[in-house]
Structures are given as C-alpha cells and as structure tokens.
Amino acid sequence: MAKLKSCPFCGGKAELFKHRSFGQPDYGSYSVACGTYDCIMSDGGSSYATKHEAIEAWNRRRKENGNELWQ
C-alpha cells in the first residue's frame, strides 16, 4: 500500500479513516484528512470505496503550471 503524502496545504501528517455503515461492520468507505487541527483539510474530503482509492486521491498533486495532475 502506498504511503500517505503530507498535507499539501500545511505539511502536516495525513490520516486514513474508515467510515462504517450502521449494522454492517465490514462495509464502509475511506477518506484521508490532515491531522493538524487548524488546517483547512482537517475535515477531509471525498469518501472512497477502498483504502487504495482514498490514498491515491490524497496523494495526487497538481504541477506548478496547474494544468496536469501528477503523483
């Protein structure tokens, strides 16, 4: 599994979360958020079906020119 990159806004440590569905402990979604309380990304973002998808989305960054995404 890929390692989480630091937060693109504050440089803080990222954390992976599993959101469980009521009555179905093996079913849920995943998201990544910054662990720094005051950071704009501390509330996280989108949810994904797998850990891999959540980590891949978090680790995606824009190039300096802002036109293309890279990892």
Contacts in CASP RR format, 6 or more apart in sequence:
PFRMAT RR
TARGET T0000
AUTHOR 0000-0000-0000
METHOD contacts of the structure
MODEL  1
MAKLKSCPFCGGKAELFKHRSFGQPDYGSYSVACGTYDCIMSDGGSSYAT
KHEAIEAWNRRRKENGNELWQ
1 51 0 8 1.000
1 52 0 8 1.000
1 55 0 8 1.000
2 52 0 8 1.000
2 55 0 8 1.000
2 56 0 8 1.000
2 59 0 8 1.000
4 13 0 8 1.000
4 14 0 8 1.000
4 15 0 8 1.000
4 16 0 8 1.000
4 32 0 8 1.000
4 55 0 8 1.000
4 58 0 8 1.000
4 59 0 8 1.000
5 14 0 8 1.000
5 58 0 8 1.000
5 59 0 8 1.000
5 61 0 8 1.000
6 12 0 8 1.000
6 13 0 8 1.000
6 14 0 8 1.000
7 13 0 8 1.000
7 14 0 8 1.000
7 34 0 8 1.000
7 35 0 8 1.000
7 36 0 8 1.000
7 39 0 8 1.000
7 41 0 8 1.000
8 41 0 8 1.000
8 61 0 8 1.000
9 34 0 8 1.000
9 39 0 8 1.000
9 40 0 8 1.000
9 41 0 8 1.000
10 34 0 8 1.000
10 36 0 8 1.000
10 38 0 8 1.000
10 39 0 8 1.000
10 40 0 8 1.000
10 41 0 8 1.000
11 34 0 8 1.000
11 36 0 8 1.000
12 34 0 8 1.000
12 35 0 8 1.000
12 36 0 8 1.000
12 39 0 8 1.000
13 34 0 8 1.000
13 35 0 8 1.000
13 36 0 8 1.000
14 32 0 8 1.000
14 33 0 8 1.000
14 34 0 8 1.000
14 35 0 8 1.000
14 58 0 8 1.000
15 32 0 8 1.000
15 33 0 8 1.000
15 34 0 8 1.000
15 35 0 8 1.000
16 30 0 8 1.000
16 31 0 8 1.000
16 32 0 8 1.000
16 51 0 8 1.000
16 54 0 8 1.000
16 55 0 8 1.000
17 30 0 8 1.000
17 31 0 8 1.000
17 32 0 8 1.000
17 33 0 8 1.000
18 28 0 8 1.000
18 29 0 8 1.000
18 30 0 8 1.000
18 51 0 8 1.000
19 28 0 8 1.000
19 29 0 8 1.000
19 30 0 8 1.000
19 31 0 8 1.000
19 47 0 8 1.000
20 27 0 8 1.000
20 28 0 8 1.000
21 27 0 8 1.000
21 28 0 8 1.000
28 49 0 8 1.000
29 47 0 8 1.000
29 48 0 8 1.000
29 49 0 8 1.000
30 47 0 8 1.000
30 48 0 8 1.000
30 49 0 8 1.000
30 50 0 8 1.000
30 51 0 8 1.000
30 53 0 8 1.000
30 54 0 8 1.000
31 44 0 8 1.000
31 45 0 8 1.000
31 46 0 8 1.000
31 47 0 8 1.000
31 48 0 8 1.000
31 54 0 8 1.000
32 44 0 8 1.000
32 45 0 8 1.000
32 54 0 8 1.000
32 55 0 8 1.000
32 57 0 8 1.000
32 58 0 8 1.000
33 41 0 8 1.000
33 42 0 8 1.000
33 43 0 8 1.000
33 44 0 8 1.000
33 45 0 8 1.000
34 41 0 8 1.000
34 42 0 8 1.000
34 44 0 8 1.000
35 42 0 8 1.000
36 42 0 8 1.000
46 57 0 8 1.000
47 54 0 8 1.000
48 54 0 8 1.000
48 57 0 8 1.000
56 71 0 8 1.000
59 71 0 8 1.000
60 69 0 8 1.000
60 70 0 8 1.000
60 71 0 8 1.000
61 69 0 8 1.000
61 70 0 8 1.000
61 71 0 8 1.000
62 68 0 8 1.000
62 69 0 8 1.000
62 70 0 8 1.000
63 69 0 8 1.000
63 70 0 8 1.000
END
